[in-house]
Amino acid sequence: FIAVVLIQALVASLSLHTLSAVRAYVGGESQWSKGQKHAIYFLSLYADTGNEEFFGEYREAIAVPLADRSARLALEQPEPDTEAARAGFLQGRNHPDDVAGMIWLFQNFRNFSYLDTAIRDWAAADTMILAIQRLGDTMHATLGKGPASAAEIGAWKAEIHRLEQQGTPLSQALSDSLGGGSRFIRMPLTIAHLVTAAIFIAV
């Protein structure tokens, strides 16, 4: 009887830990998306005004998705760097209590269908983030030498708009894949509970 209780408790604990880690990724995606949108917004204001305060706001915003990217790259190394991943997730404004579960889920479920899709969508979205960063660096270097011409500002605004249009479906795909994964994982966990209970009843 004690063994039955302990095993059932272990299964329940594993299920809760897994669901909590998936929920943390969903929350992390919200922070990632917010950082991306704010980065676009403040970079556009910076192009219009050349105000360094707006550039500072842009850098603070884009630091969130860039930090998440560094965490992903740390975990995708042949020898995962969990300390670098932890630092990246924390800089990405994920809750400290969620970080260990996020690393555990990435390392143990990386090749599961929904999580694999979410990570590939994440990597694709990061190419857009890097493009925003390059544009921001170019703008800052140019405006550091003096006022930009109307043609330069027009080109920057057009590129910002293009990146914004590109980013919308990428962030939506990431959100959808994480949401789908969180819904999908409930079924096998529920089945695991039912199968375990049935075995114990039969025994």
C-alpha positions as CSV (number, residue, x, y, z in Angstrom):
1,F,0.0,0.0,0.0
2,I,2.9,2.4,0.8
3,A,4.5,1.6,-2.5
4,V,1.3,2.3,-4.3
5,V,0.9,5.7,-2.6
6,L,4.5,6.6,-3.2
7,I,4.4,5.7,-6.9
8,Q,1.2,7.5,-7.5
9,A,2.6,10.6,-5.7
10,L,5.7,10.4,-7.9
11,V,3.6,10.3,-11.1
12,A,1.5,13.2,-9.8
13,S,4.6,15.2,-8.9
14,L,6.1,14.6,-12.3
15,S,2.9,15.7,-14.0
16,L,2.7,18.9,-12.0
17,H,6.4,19.7,-12.6
18,T,6.0,19.2,-16.4
19,L,2.8,21.3,-16.6
20,S,4.5,24.0,-14.5
21,A,7.5,24.1,-16.9
22,V,5.2,24.3,-20.0
23,R,3.3,27.1,-18.3
24,A,6.6,28.9,-17.7
25,Y,7.4,28.8,-21.4
26,V,4.0,30.2,-22.3
27,G,4.6,33.0,-19.8
28,G,8.2,33.5,-21.2
29,E,6.7,33.8,-24.7
30,S,4.5,36.6,-23.5
31,Q,7.6,38.5,-22.2
32,W,9.4,37.7,-25.5
33,S,6.6,39.1,-27.6
34,K,6.2,42.2,-25.4
35,G,10.0,42.9,-25.7
36,Q,9.8,42.5,-29.5
37,K,6.8,44.8,-29.9
38,H,8.3,47.5,-27.6
39,A,11.7,47.3,-29.4
40,I,9.9,48.0,-32.7
41,Y,7.9,50.8,-31.2
42,F,10.8,52.7,-29.6
43,L,13.1,52.1,-32.5
44,S,10.5,53.8,-34.7
45,L,10.3,56.8,-32.3
46,Y,14.1,56.9,-32.3
47,A,14.1,57.1,-36.1
48,D,11.7,60.0,-36.0
49,T,13.3,62.0,-33.3
50,G,16.9,60.9,-32.7
51,N,16.2,61.1,-29.0
52,E,18.6,58.9,-27.0
53,E,16.0,58.2,-24.4
54,F,14.0,56.3,-27.0
55,F,17.1,54.4,-28.0
56,G,17.6,53.4,-24.4
57,E,14.0,52.2,-24.1
58,Y,14.6,50.2,-27.3
59,R,17.8,48.6,-26.0
60,E,16.0,47.7,-22.7
61,A,13.1,46.1,-24.7
62,I,15.2,44.1,-27.2
63,A,17.4,42.8,-24.3
64,V,14.5,40.4,-23.3
65,P,14.3,38.3,-26.6
66,L,18.1,38.5,-27.0
67,A,18.5,37.0,-23.5
68,D,16.1,34.2,-24.2
69,R,18.0,33.5,-27.4
70,S,21.2,33.2,-25.4
71,A,19.5,30.7,-23.1
72,R,18.3,28.6,-26.1
73,L,21.8,28.6,-27.6
74,A,23.3,27.6,-24.3
75,L,21.0,24.6,-24.0
76,E,21.5,23.5,-27.7
77,Q,25.2,23.1,-27.3
78,P,26.6,19.6,-27.4
79,E,27.5,20.1,-23.8
80,P,24.6,22.3,-22.5
81,D,25.7,25.3,-20.4
82,T,22.9,25.4,-17.8
83,E,24.4,28.3,-15.9
84,A,24.4,30.5,-19.1
85,A,20.9,29.3,-19.8
86,R,19.8,30.2,-16.3
87,A,21.3,33.7,-16.7
88,G,19.6,34.1,-20.0
89,F,16.2,33.1,-18.8
90,L,16.5,35.4,-15.8
91,Q,17.5,38.3,-18.0
92,G,14.5,37.4,-20.2
93,R,12.3,38.3,-17.2
94,N,11.2,34.8,-16.4
95,H,10.4,34.1,-12.8
96,P,13.4,32.7,-10.9
97,D,11.3,29.8,-9.6
98,D,10.4,28.8,-13.1
99,V,13.9,28.7,-14.6
100,A,15.0,25.3,-13.3
101,G,11.8,23.7,-14.7
102,M,12.4,25.5,-18.1
103,I,15.9,24.1,-18.3
104,W,14.7,20.6,-17.3
105,L,11.9,20.6,-19.9
106,F,14.2,21.7,-22.7
107,Q,16.8,19.1,-21.9
108,N,14.4,16.1,-21.4
109,F,11.7,16.9,-24.0
110,R,13.6,18.7,-26.7
111,N,12.7,16.2,-29.4
112,F,9.0,15.8,-28.6
113,S,6.9,17.0,-31.5
114,Y,5.2,20.1,-30.0
115,L,8.3,21.3,-28.1
116,D,10.5,20.7,-31.1
117,T,8.1,22.8,-33.3
118,A,8.1,25.6,-30.7
119,I,11.9,25.7,-30.5
120,R,12.2,25.8,-34.3
121,D,9.6,28.6,-34.4
122,W,11.6,30.3,-31.6
123,A,14.8,30.1,-33.7
124,A,13.1,31.4,-36.8
125,A,11.7,34.4,-34.8
126,D,15.2,35.1,-33.4
127,T,16.4,35.9,-36.9
128,M,14.0,38.8,-37.0
129,I,15.2,39.9,-33.6
130,L,18.8,40.0,-34.8
131,A,17.7,42.0,-37.9
132,I,16.1,44.6,-35.5
133,Q,19.3,44.7,-33.5
134,R,21.4,45.3,-36.6
135,L,19.1,48.0,-37.8
136,G,19.2,49.7,-34.3
137,D,23.0,49.6,-34.3
138,T,23.1,51.1,-37.8
139,M,20.8,53.9,-36.8
140,H,22.7,54.7,-33.6
141,A,26.0,54.8,-35.4
142,T,24.6,57.1,-38.1
143,L,22.8,59.4,-35.7
144,G,25.9,59.5,-33.5
145,K,27.6,61.4,-36.3
146,G,24.8,64.0,-36.8
147,P,21.2,64.3,-38.0
148,A,20.1,61.8,-40.5
149,S,18.8,62.8,-44.0
150,A,15.1,62.4,-44.9
151,A,16.1,59.6,-47.2
152,E,17.9,57.7,-44.5
153,I,15.0,58.2,-42.1
154,G,12.5,57.0,-44.8
155,A,14.6,53.9,-45.4
156,W,14.8,53.1,-41.7
157,K,11.0,53.5,-41.3
158,A,10.4,51.2,-44.2
159,E,12.7,48.6,-42.8
160,I,11.1,48.9,-39.4
161,H,7.7,48.4,-40.9
162,R,8.9,45.4,-42.9
163,L,10.4,43.8,-39.7
164,E,7.1,44.5,-37.9
165,Q,5.2,42.8,-40.6
166,Q,7.6,39.9,-40.6
167,G,7.5,39.5,-36.8
168,T,3.8,39.3,-36.4
169,P,3.4,35.8,-38.0
170,L,6.6,34.6,-36.4
171,S,5.5,35.5,-32.9
172,Q,2.1,34.1,-33.6
173,A,3.5,30.8,-34.7
174,L,5.6,30.6,-31.5
175,S,2.6,31.4,-29.4
176,D,0.5,28.8,-31.2
177,S,3.0,26.1,-31.0
178,L,3.6,26.6,-27.2
179,G,-0.2,26.8,-26.6
180,G,-0.7,23.6,-28.6
181,G,2.0,21.9,-26.7
182,S,0.5,22.8,-23.3
183,R,-2.9,21.5,-24.4
184,F,-1.4,18.3,-25.9
185,I,0.7,17.3,-23.0
186,R,-2.3,17.2,-20.6
187,M,-3.6,14.1,-22.4
188,P,-0.6,11.8,-22.0
189,L,-0.2,12.9,-18.4
190,T,-3.9,12.1,-17.7
191,I,-3.5,8.7,-19.4
192,A,-0.5,8.0,-17.3
193,H,-2.5,8.6,-14.2
194,L,-5.3,6.4,-15.3
195,V,-3.1,3.6,-16.4
196,T,-1.1,3.7,-13.1
197,A,-4.4,3.7,-11.1
198,A,-5.7,0.8,-13.2
199,I,-2.6,-1.3,-12.6
200,F,-2.7,-0.7,-8.9
201,I,-6.4,-1.6,-8.7
202,A,-5.6,-4.8,-10.7
203,V,-2.7,-5.7,-8.4
